[in-house]
Amino acid sequence: MARYALIAAWLLLAQTADAFLSAPRALGRIHAPAILSKAPHVSRRGFSTPLQTLSCSAETTALVAWLEENGCKANCEPSGSESGRGLSATTAIKKGDDVCVVPLKVMMTEETAAKALGPKANELDAETAIALQLLKEKAEGDASFYAPWIKTLPAADKMDVPLMWSEAERGWLEGTKVGEDVEELEENLEDELGQLTGAGWDKILGGLTLEDYKWATSIVSSRSFSLPKLPGGVALVPLADFAAHSGTGGTYEVSFEGIMRAPHLKVRAGDAVEKGGDVRVAYPGSVVGGSDNSALLFKRGLSDLTVVEG
């Protein structure tokens, strides 16, 4: 149901943007109503009823406990859909107040990948190295330091990035730039997998399949934060990565806390949020009604749900 909601919202937005390779308005008006009929909680103004909550799951409870044990401070908790999106305010938050402060200790970065994978990881770009560390940590199960967070990550068939959609769902993107980009990305990942296998990474990880690699790279693409102050400039940040998108959502930055100047990711509220309300982040690359919204869908599996009427 949520997948239909996402596709419908993007198609409605795409009618006002240069997102189609041919017959843009006609294609959007044919596809969107058909999908909307399967997603009653979506309107031209976005979601009208909440998605299924995960706030009571054992995995989420364990994640919150792990974060607290490792120094995370938060006025929010995960409460997303099966795709692993959604932060709910645990107290009223004023505009500009801290939503969460997440320490470097729980993040996955270029440096943590090098420690986990060894010096050979220095041959890789930061995003690929983090993706391979994620696969290594996942394979370790409960023995991994990151296990409480990894258990909350969506399975491949629950992810909202188009790369992970079924063939039938990808059919909704026929004739769009996003659809074309997804096909190109899949070819590139197959080529990258061949290079990694040739370099022995399948043996280092105890196996490396295309499906594994697609899942890990999609997690990094859809949930990472661009953080230029950190080595490699990108990181996976537990808790903050649950935040859905809004063009008017919160901001985030790396700050250096305490006398030891320890790095943290700090998320600040873009608007006042009442207790129990949704906390959202303004991810880069979204212009309401513009083609950048296609990039948001392609990279993060998100869509700005404010639709320009036309």
C-alpha positions as a LaTeX table, in Angstrom:
\begin{tabular}{lrrr}
\hline
Residue & $x$ (\AA) & $y$ (\AA) & $z$ (\AA) \\
\hline
Met1 & 0.00 & 0.00 & 0.00 \\
Ala2 & 2.77 & 2.45 & 0.94 \\
Arg3 & 4.62 & 1.72 & $-2.31$ \\
Tyr4 & 1.55 & 2.69 & $-4.34$ \\
Ala5 & 1.32 & 5.87 & $-2.27$ \\
Leu6 & 4.91 & 6.79 & $-3.09$ \\
Ile7 & 4.56 & 6.12 & $-6.81$ \\
Ala8 & 1.26 & 8.00 & $-7.00$ \\
Ala9 & 2.67 & 11.03 & $-5.20$ \\
Trp10 & 5.69 & 11.15 & $-7.51$ \\
Leu11 & 3.59 & 10.73 & $-10.67$ \\
Leu12 & 1.32 & 13.56 & $-9.62$ \\
Leu13 & 4.34 & 15.77 & $-9.01$ \\
Ala14 & 5.90 & 14.67 & $-12.29$ \\
Gln15 & 2.97 & 16.09 & $-14.24$ \\
Thr16 & 4.33 & 19.57 & $-13.45$ \\
Ala17 & 7.97 & 18.67 & $-14.05$ \\
Asp18 & 10.27 & 17.64 & $-16.88$ \\
Ala19 & 10.36 & 14.07 & $-15.58$ \\
Phe20 & 9.04 & 12.20 & $-18.61$ \\
Leu21 & 10.89 & 11.31 & $-21.76$ \\
Ser22 & 7.67 & 11.38 & $-23.78$ \\
Ala23 & 3.96 & 12.21 & $-23.38$ \\
Pro24 & 4.47 & 13.57 & $-19.83$ \\
Arg25 & 1.04 & 14.86 & $-18.83$ \\
Ala26 & $-0.92$ & 12.11 & $-20.54$ \\
Leu27 & 1.22 & 9.38 & $-19.00$ \\
Gly28 & 0.97 & 10.88 & $-15.53$ \\
Arg29 & $-2.79$ & 11.23 & $-15.70$ \\
Ile30 & $-3.21$ & 7.63 & $-16.87$ \\
His31 & $-0.93$ & 6.10 & $-14.24$ \\
Ala32 & $-1.59$ & 8.17 & $-11.12$ \\
Pro33 & $-5.37$ & 7.57 & $-10.76$ \\
Ala34 & $-4.87$ & 3.82 & $-11.26$ \\
Ile35 & $-2.30$ & 3.71 & $-8.46$ \\
Leu36 & $-4.32$ & 6.03 & $-6.24$ \\
Ser37 & $-7.20$ & 3.56 & $-6.31$ \\
Lys38 & $-4.86$ & 1.09 & $-4.56$ \\
Ala39 & $-3.61$ & 3.68 & $-2.08$ \\
Pro40 & $-6.61$ & 5.31 & $-0.37$ \\
His41 & $-4.44$ & 7.11 & 2.17 \\
Val42 & $-2.99$ & 9.35 & $-0.56$ \\
Ser43 & $-4.52$ & 12.47 & $-2.05$ \\
Arg44 & $-3.23$ & 15.26 & $-4.24$ \\
Arg45 & $-2.06$ & 16.83 & $-1.00$ \\
Gly46 & $-0.15$ & 13.76 & 0.22 \\
Phe47 & $-0.81$ & 11.26 & 3.00 \\
Ser48 & $-4.22$ & 11.62 & 4.62 \\
Thr49 & $-3.83$ & 8.81 & 7.19 \\
Pro50 & $-0.72$ & 7.48 & 8.95 \\
Leu51 & 1.20 & 4.46 & 7.74 \\
Gln52 & 1.55 & 1.34 & 9.87 \\
Thr53 & 3.61 & 2.11 & 12.96 \\
Leu54 & 6.56 & 0.08 & 14.15 \\
Ser55 & 7.01 & 1.95 & 17.43 \\
Cys56 & 6.06 & $-1.07$ & 19.59 \\
Ser57 & 8.32 & $-3.62$ & 17.90 \\
Ala58 & 10.97 & $-5.43$ & 19.93 \\
Glu59 & 13.57 & $-4.40$ & 17.36 \\
Thr60 & 12.77 & $-0.72$ & 17.75 \\
Thr61 & 12.83 & $-0.97$ & 21.55 \\
Ala62 & 16.26 & $-2.63$ & 21.38 \\
Leu63 & 17.49 & 0.08 & 18.98 \\
Val64 & 16.46 & 2.89 & 21.33 \\
Ala65 & 18.16 & 1.16 & 24.28 \\
Trp66 & 21.36 & 0.68 & 22.25 \\
Leu67 & 21.40 & 4.31 & 21.16 \\
Glu68 & 20.94 & 5.53 & 24.73 \\
Glu69 & 23.70 & 3.24 & 25.98 \\
Asn70 & 26.06 & 4.76 & 23.41 \\
Gly71 & 25.38 & 8.41 & 24.17 \\
Cys72 & 22.58 & 9.34 & 21.78 \\
Lys73 & 20.26 & 12.12 & 22.98 \\
Ala74 & 16.87 & 12.32 & 21.33 \\
Asn75 & 13.42 & 13.87 & 21.52 \\
Cys76 & 12.11 & 11.35 & 19.00 \\
Glu77 & 11.76 & 7.63 & 18.35 \\
Pro78 & 11.32 & 5.45 & 15.25 \\
Ser79 & 7.70 & 5.05 & 14.17 \\
Gly80 & 7.83 & 4.35 & 10.47 \\
Ser81 & 6.41 & 2.06 & 7.85 \\
Glu82 & 7.77 & $-1.32$ & 6.79 \\
Ser83 & 10.23 & 0.60 & 4.61 \\
Gly84 & 11.85 & 1.86 & 7.82 \\
Arg85 & 10.88 & 5.52 & 7.60 \\
Gly86 & 9.40 & 7.77 & 10.24 \\
Leu87 & 10.40 & 9.60 & 13.41 \\
Ser88 & 7.85 & 10.54 & 16.04 \\
Ala89 & 8.42 & 13.34 & 18.57 \\
Thr90 & 8.44 & 12.04 & 22.16 \\
Thr91 & 7.86 & 15.57 & 23.48 \\
Ala92 & 6.79 & 18.90 & 22.00 \\
Ile93 & 9.66 & 20.35 & 19.95 \\
Lys94 & 10.03 & 24.02 & 19.06 \\
Lys95 & 11.33 & 25.21 & 15.69 \\
Gly96 & 15.12 & 25.17 & 15.77 \\
Asp97 & 15.35 & 22.87 & 18.80 \\
Asp98 & 17.45 & 19.72 & 18.73 \\
Val99 & 15.55 & 16.65 & 17.57 \\
Cys100 & 18.44 & 14.27 & 18.14 \\
Val101 & 22.19 & 14.29 & 18.71 \\
Val102 & 23.84 & 11.11 & 17.46 \\
Pro103 & 27.49 & 10.36 & 18.35 \\
Leu104 & 30.08 & 9.28 & 15.82 \\
Lys105 & 30.50 & 6.03 & 17.77 \\
Val106 & 27.30 & 4.52 & 16.33 \\
Met107 & 27.74 & 5.74 & 12.73 \\
Met108 & 29.18 & 3.84 & 9.78 \\
Thr109 & 31.80 & 5.92 & 8.00 \\
Glu110 & 34.78 & 5.49 & 5.73 \\
Glu111 & 36.93 & 5.08 & 8.87 \\
Thr112 & 34.73 & 2.40 & 10.45 \\
Ala113 & 34.72 & 0.53 & 7.14 \\
Ala114 & 38.53 & 0.54 & 7.07 \\
Lys115 & 38.64 & $-0.82$ & 10.62 \\
Ala116 & 36.08 & $-3.52$ & 9.86 \\
Leu117 & 37.37 & $-4.57$ & 6.46 \\
Gly118 & 41.09 & $-3.88$ & 6.73 \\
Pro119 & 43.43 & $-1.68$ & 4.67 \\
Lys120 & 42.08 & $-3.08$ & 1.41 \\
Ala121 & 38.99 & $-0.92$ & 2.01 \\
Asn122 & 41.14 & 2.14 & 1.30 \\
Glu123 & 41.05 & 1.13 & $-2.37$ \\
Leu124 & 37.29 & 1.80 & $-2.45$ \\
Asp125 & 35.24 & 4.97 & $-2.49$ \\
Ala126 & 33.54 & 5.80 & 0.81 \\
Glu127 & 30.02 & 4.72 & $-0.18$ \\
Thr128 & 31.15 & 1.33 & $-1.50$ \\
Ala129 & 33.32 & 0.72 & 1.56 \\
Ile130 & 30.38 & 1.49 & 3.88 \\
Ala131 & 28.09 & $-0.79$ & 1.85 \\
Leu132 & 30.55 & $-3.68$ & 2.20 \\
Gln133 & 30.96 & $-3.01$ & 5.93 \\
Leu134 & 27.17 & $-3.14$ & 6.24 \\
Leu135 & 27.13 & $-6.58$ & 4.60 \\
Lys136 & 29.93 & $-7.81$ & 6.87 \\
Glu137 & 28.17 & $-6.55$ & 10.02 \\
Lys138 & 24.86 & $-8.03$ & 8.90 \\
Ala139 & 26.49 & $-11.43$ & 8.36 \\
Glu140 & 27.89 & $-11.32$ & 11.92 \\
Gly141 & 24.36 & $-11.21$ & 13.33 \\
Asp142 & 24.08 & $-10.50$ & 17.06 \\
Ala143 & 27.88 & $-10.43$ & 17.35 \\
Ser144 & 27.99 & $-7.13$ & 15.46 \\
Phe145 & 28.13 & $-3.91$ & 17.47 \\
Tyr146 & 25.56 & $-2.50$ & 15.02 \\
Ala147 & 23.13 & $-5.44$ & 15.33 \\
Pro148 & 20.30 & $-3.49$ & 17.09 \\
Trp149 & 20.26 & $-0.96$ & 14.25 \\
Ile150 & 20.76 & $-3.43$ & 11.38 \\
Lys151 & 17.74 & $-5.45$ & 12.56 \\
Thr152 & 15.54 & $-2.38$ & 11.95 \\
Leu153 & 16.68 & $-1.89$ & 8.36 \\
Pro154 & 14.14 & $-2.80$ & 5.68 \\
Ala155 & 14.38 & $-6.03$ & 3.74 \\
Ala156 & 15.01 & $-5.75$ & 0.02 \\
Asp157 & 11.33 & $-6.15$ & $-0.91$ \\
Lys158 & 10.31 & $-3.42$ & 1.56 \\
Met159 & 12.68 & $-0.75$ & 0.26 \\
Asp160 & 11.21 & 2.20 & $-1.61$ \\
Val161 & 14.12 & 3.03 & $-3.92$ \\
Pro162 & 13.05 & 2.12 & $-7.49$ \\
Leu163 & 16.06 & $-0.16$ & $-7.93$ \\
Met164 & 14.44 & $-2.57$ & $-5.46$ \\
Trp165 & 10.91 & $-2.45$ & $-6.90$ \\
Ser166 & 9.33 & $-5.45$ & $-8.59$ \\
Glu167 & 9.22 & $-5.61$ & $-12.37$ \\
Ala168 & 5.51 & $-4.74$ & $-12.30$ \\
Glu169 & 6.12 & $-1.70$ & $-10.10$ \\
Arg170 & 8.95 & $-0.50$ & $-12.31$ \\
Gly171 & 6.47 & $-0.60$ & $-15.17$ \\
Trp172 & 4.85 & 2.51 & $-13.67$ \\
Leu173 & 8.09 & 4.37 & $-14.45$ \\
Glu174 & 8.08 & 3.45 & $-18.14$ \\
Gly175 & 8.83 & 6.52 & $-20.24$ \\
Thr176 & 10.38 & 8.47 & $-17.35$ \\
Lys177 & 13.93 & 9.61 & $-16.71$ \\
Val178 & 13.86 & 7.78 & $-13.38$ \\
Gly179 & 13.00 & 4.51 & $-15.13$ \\
Glu180 & 15.89 & 4.98 & $-17.53$ \\
Asp181 & 18.28 & 5.85 & $-14.69$ \\
Val182 & 17.29 & 2.72 & $-12.75$ \\
Glu183 & 18.14 & 0.49 & $-15.72$ \\
Glu184 & 21.52 & 2.19 & $-16.08$ \\
Leu185 & 22.22 & 1.87 & $-12.35$ \\
Glu186 & 21.48 & $-1.86$ & $-12.38$ \\
Glu187 & 23.97 & $-2.35$ & $-15.22$ \\
Asn188 & 26.59 & $-0.31$ & $-13.34$ \\
Leu189 & 26.11 & $-2.36$ & $-10.16$ \\
Glu190 & 26.56 & $-5.60$ & $-12.09$ \\
Asp191 & 29.82 & $-4.22$ & $-13.46$ \\
Glu192 & 30.95 & $-3.08$ & $-9.99$ \\
Leu193 & 30.15 & $-6.51$ & $-8.56$ \\
Gly194 & 32.40 & $-8.07$ & $-11.19$ \\
Gln195 & 35.22 & $-5.73$ & $-10.21$ \\
Leu196 & 34.76 & $-6.44$ & $-6.50$ \\
Thr197 & 34.67 & $-10.19$ & $-7.07$ \\
Gly198 & 37.78 & $-9.94$ & $-9.21$ \\
Ala199 & 39.50 & $-8.12$ & $-6.35$ \\
Gly200 & 38.57 & $-10.91$ & $-3.93$ \\
Trp201 & 35.86 & $-9.18$ & $-1.91$ \\
Asp202 & 33.52 & $-12.15$ & $-2.22$ \\
Lys203 & 36.09 & $-14.25$ & $-0.36$ \\
Ile204 & 36.75 & $-11.53$ & 2.24 \\
Leu205 & 33.02 & $-11.26$ & 2.98 \\
Gly206 & 32.31 & $-14.97$ & 2.74 \\
Gly207 & 30.14 & $-14.45$ & $-0.33$ \\
Leu208 & 28.84 & $-11.49$ & $-2.31$ \\
Thr209 & 25.77 & $-11.73$ & $-4.55$ \\
Leu210 & 24.21 & $-9.12$ & $-6.79$ \\
Glu211 & 21.09 & $-9.03$ & $-4.59$ \\
Asp212 & 23.23 & $-8.47$ & $-1.49$ \\
Tyr213 & 25.15 & $-5.70$ & $-3.19$ \\
Lys214 & 22.00 & $-4.00$ & $-4.50$ \\
Trp215 & 20.49 & $-4.06$ & $-1.01$ \\
Ala216 & 23.57 & $-2.63$ & 0.70 \\
Thr217 & 24.20 & 0.10 & $-1.87$ \\
Ser218 & 20.52 & 1.03 & $-1.76$ \\
Ile219 & 20.66 & 1.35 & 2.03 \\
Val220 & 23.66 & 3.67 & 1.70 \\
Ser221 & 22.07 & 5.68 & $-1.11$ \\
Ser222 & 18.70 & 6.09 & 0.58 \\
Arg223 & 19.71 & 6.51 & 4.23 \\
Ser224 & 23.17 & 8.13 & 4.30 \\
Phe225 & 23.93 & 11.72 & 5.21 \\
Ser226 & 26.34 & 13.96 & 3.32 \\
Leu227 & 28.73 & 15.16 & 6.04 \\
Pro228 & 31.73 & 16.99 & 4.57 \\
Lys229 & 33.32 & 17.46 & 8.01 \\
Leu230 & 33.87 & 13.70 & 8.33 \\
Pro231 & 36.48 & 11.65 & 6.42 \\
Gly232 & 34.87 & 10.36 & 3.24 \\
Gly233 & 32.11 & 12.96 & 3.54 \\
Val234 & 29.27 & 10.46 & 4.02 \\
Ala235 & 27.88 & 8.38 & 6.89 \\
Leu236 & 25.06 & 6.06 & 7.89 \\
Val237 & 23.54 & 7.53 & 11.05 \\
Pro238 & 21.24 & 5.30 & 13.14 \\
Leu239 & 18.01 & 6.97 & 14.31 \\
Ala240 & 18.46 & 10.05 & 12.11 \\
Asp241 & 18.18 & 7.75 & 9.09 \\
Phe242 & 14.54 & 7.05 & 9.98 \\
Ala243 & 13.52 & 10.62 & 9.16 \\
Ala244 & 11.18 & 11.04 & 6.21 \\
His245 & 11.55 & 14.02 & 3.87 \\
Ser246 & 9.88 & 17.40 & 3.72 \\
Gly247 & 11.03 & 20.44 & 1.78 \\
Thr248 & 10.44 & 22.47 & 4.95 \\
Gly249 & 11.82 & 19.81 & 7.30 \\
Gly250 & 14.68 & 19.94 & 9.76 \\
Thr251 & 18.34 & 20.64 & 9.09 \\
Tyr252 & 21.35 & 18.58 & 10.09 \\
Glu253 & 25.05 & 19.18 & 10.62 \\
Val254 & 28.11 & 17.71 & 12.29 \\
Ser255 & 28.91 & 19.43 & 15.56 \\
Phe256 & 31.80 & 18.83 & 17.94 \\
Glu257 & 30.61 & 18.28 & 21.51 \\
Gly258 & 32.36 & 18.53 & 24.89 \\
Ile259 & 35.95 & 19.26 & 25.86 \\
Met260 & 37.15 & 16.35 & 23.72 \\
Arg261 & 35.40 & 17.83 & 20.65 \\
Ala262 & 33.75 & 14.49 & 19.82 \\
Pro263 & 31.84 & 14.59 & 16.50 \\
His264 & 28.04 & 14.20 & 16.60 \\
Leu265 & 25.29 & 14.55 & 14.03 \\
Lys266 & 22.78 & 17.12 & 15.26 \\
Val267 & 19.30 & 17.32 & 13.71 \\
Arg268 & 17.26 & 20.49 & 14.35 \\
Ala269 & 13.52 & 20.88 & 13.81 \\
Gly270 & 12.51 & 22.90 & 10.74 \\
Asp271 & 9.08 & 23.54 & 12.25 \\
Ala272 & 7.44 & 23.14 & 15.63 \\
Val273 & 6.34 & 19.53 & 16.20 \\
Glu274 & 3.76 & 18.48 & 18.76 \\
Lys275 & 4.27 & 15.36 & 20.88 \\
Gly276 & 3.60 & 12.33 & 18.69 \\
Gly277 & 3.98 & 14.37 & 15.50 \\
Asp278 & 6.18 & 13.46 & 12.54 \\
Val279 & 9.76 & 14.71 & 12.52 \\
Arg280 & 11.05 & 15.26 & 8.98 \\
Val281 & 14.36 & 16.29 & 7.43 \\
Ala282 & 14.94 & 18.42 & 4.34 \\
Tyr283 & 17.23 & 16.15 & 2.34 \\
Pro284 & 19.24 & 17.76 & $-0.49$ \\
Gly285 & 17.92 & 17.56 & $-4.03$ \\
Ser286 & 14.21 & 18.36 & $-3.76$ \\
Val287 & 12.38 & 21.21 & $-5.41$ \\
Val288 & 8.60 & 20.98 & $-5.15$ \\
Gly289 & 7.20 & 20.20 & $-8.58$ \\
Gly290 & 10.69 & 20.22 & $-10.09$ \\
Ser291 & 12.85 & 17.58 & $-11.71$ \\
Asp292 & 14.97 & 17.34 & $-8.55$ \\
Asn293 & 12.09 & 15.48 & $-6.98$ \\
Ser294 & 12.90 & 12.69 & $-9.44$ \\
Ala295 & 16.42 & 12.57 & $-8.03$ \\
Leu296 & 14.92 & 12.29 & $-4.55$ \\
Leu297 & 12.85 & 9.28 & $-5.64$ \\
Phe298 & 15.75 & 7.66 & $-7.51$ \\
Lys299 & 18.32 & 8.04 & $-4.73$ \\
Arg300 & 16.26 & 7.88 & $-1.53$ \\
Gly301 & 12.91 & 6.34 & $-2.43$ \\
Leu302 & 11.18 & 9.47 & $-1.17$ \\
Ser303 & 8.87 & 12.04 & $-2.70$ \\
Asp304 & 7.98 & 15.55 & $-1.56$ \\
Leu305 & 4.27 & 15.19 & $-0.87$ \\
Thr306 & 3.39 & 18.83 & $-1.48$ \\
Val307 & 1.91 & 18.83 & $-5.00$ \\
Val308 & 1.78 & 21.83 & $-7.28$ \\
Glu309 & $-1.74$ & 21.93 & $-8.70$ \\
Gly310 & $-1.81$ & 22.35 & $-12.45$ \\
\hline
\end{tabular}
